[in-house]
Amino acid sequence: LYALQGTLTYTAYQNLDAVTFNGLTQLKVLSTALCCYIVLGKRQSSMQLLSLALLMASTVVFQGSWKDWLERSRSTKIERAEHNKHAAR
């Protein structure tokens, strides 16, 4: 089971950007907590639930802000290229 997980992690690391990979890695913690609750019937303490909520919130905020920054960076590069193209004429 660990060998399969290691292989899949390595494959994901090669094919995903760093932010998405880290977001999915953090999602493993949340899914493990959910499985512990569903399968084992083990409830998390209020501190653990708060920690999981903070982890989820930070993942969502970081994913959104990174993608926005990336889109702005790409659009700025395109605008510069178009400006340089017109300036050369």
N, C-alpha and C positions, 0 to 999 in steps of 0.2 A: 504494500500500500504506500509506504514512504518512497519507494523507488518510482512508482507511478506519479506521485505528487511532485517529486523532484524533477522528473522528466517534463511534466506539464508546466511546471514553474519556469524551467529553463526555456522551453518553447515560447511561453508567453512573454518572457523577458526579451527574447529576440524579436518578437513580432509586434510588441506594443510600445507606445511611447512611455516615458518614465512616470508621468503623472497617472495615466490609466493603470499601469502596473501596480503602483503604490496604492491606488484606490481599491483595486481588486484584492490586494493583499490585506488591506484593513478590513475589507468586507468579510474575510475569512473569520476574523474575531467575532463579528456580529452573527454570522451564520452558526458558528460554534456555540455561542451563547443560546441562540434560538433552538438548536438541536438538543442542547442539554436540558432546556425547559420542556421541549416536546417529548423527547425520547425517555429521558431519565426522570422527568418531573421535578427537576431541581430548580428552585426559584433563586434568582439573583437578589443580593441585598440592595438596599436603596443606593448605596455608594457605587456598587457595580453597575446598576442601571444608569446612574448619572454619568459614570465613566463611558458607558456604551453610547449614551446620547451625545456626549461631547465628541467622541470619536466619529460618530456618524455626521454630526454637524460640521466638524472640521474637514472631513472628507468632501462633503458637498460644497462647502465654501471654497476649498482649495481647488477642486475640480472646475468649478465655474469660473473662478478668477483666473486660473491658468489658461483656460480655453479662450476667455475674452482677451487676455493679453496676447495670446498667440494669433488670434484673428486680427487684432489691431496691428500687430507687428507685420503680418502678411499684407494687409491692406496698405500700410505705410510703404512697404517695399514696392508694391505694385504702383502706387502713386508716384514714388520717386522715379521708377523706371519710365513711366509715361512722361513725366516732366522732363527727364533727361532726353528722351526720344524727341520731344517737341523742341527742346532747346537746341538740339544738334542741327535742326533743319534750318 
